[in-house]
C-alpha cells in the first residue's frame, strides 16, 4: 500500500518517500508457508481484487527480477534471515482503496490474504 498524500508531500520537498509505504498497518500478509512445503514458485497467477472485482492480474514469471535474483541482490546489501519479509510490488492496475473495501490478494500455489479497509 502507498499513502499518496504522504508520498506527494515528501516528493514536493525533495525528501525520501519510503514512509509513504511504511505507515502503520500498511503491510498485508497472509499465513506463512515454508518453502519446503510449497516449493519456490517461479510461475503462476498473482491477482488482487477489490470488492470482488479483479484490479490487478499477472503472472509470477512476468516479474522483472525473479525471486532468486531479488534475494541475491538484497543479500549483497543487507543480512537476510529466515522469516524476513520482502515485498516486490504488484502487477499493473494500482489504484485507490476506500474504507469498507474488501481486499483479496492471491498467488497460485502460495495462498491468499483477505482484509477490509478500516
CORSUL-V518111 format. One record per backbone hydrogen bond with DSSP energy under -0.5 kcal/mol. CO is the residue of the C=O (numbers start at 1). NH is the residue of the N-H. E is the energy in kcal/mol with one decimal. If there is no record, write none. Layout:
# CORSUL-V518111
CO;NH;E, CO;NH;E
This chain:
# CORSUL-V518111
2;4;-1.1, 3;7;-2.3, 4;8;-2.6, 5;9;-1.9, 6;10;-2.3, 7;11;-2.6, 8;12;-2.4, 9;13;-1.3, 10;15;-2.9, 11;14;-1.3, 17;20;-1.4, 18;21;-1.7, 19;22;-0.6, 20;3;-3.0, 23;26;-1.8, 26;28;-0.9, 34;37;-1.9, 34;38;-1.8, 35;39;-2.8, 39;41;-0.6, 44;60;-3.0, 45;108;-2.9, 46;58;-2.4, 47;106;-2.6, 48;55;-2.9, 48;56;-1.7, 49;104;-2.0, 50;53;-2.0, 52;54;-0.5, 53;50;-2.4, 56;48;-2.3, 58;46;-2.4, 59;62;-2.1, 60;63;-1.8, 66;70;-2.5, 67;71;-2.6, 68;72;-2.4, 69;73;-2.4, 70;74;-2.8, 71;75;-2.4, 72;76;-0.6, 73;76;-1.1, 73;77;-0.5, 74;77;-1.8, 74;78;-2.7, 78;80;-0.5, 81;84;-2.3, 86;88;-0.5, 92;57;-0.6, 98;101;-2.4, 101;103;-0.6, 101;117;-2.5, 102;51;-3.1, 103;115;-2.2, 104;49;-3.2, 105;113;-2.3, 106;47;-2.4, 107;110;-2.3, 107;111;-2.1, 111;107;-2.5, 113;105;-2.7, 115;103;-3.5, 117;100;-3.2
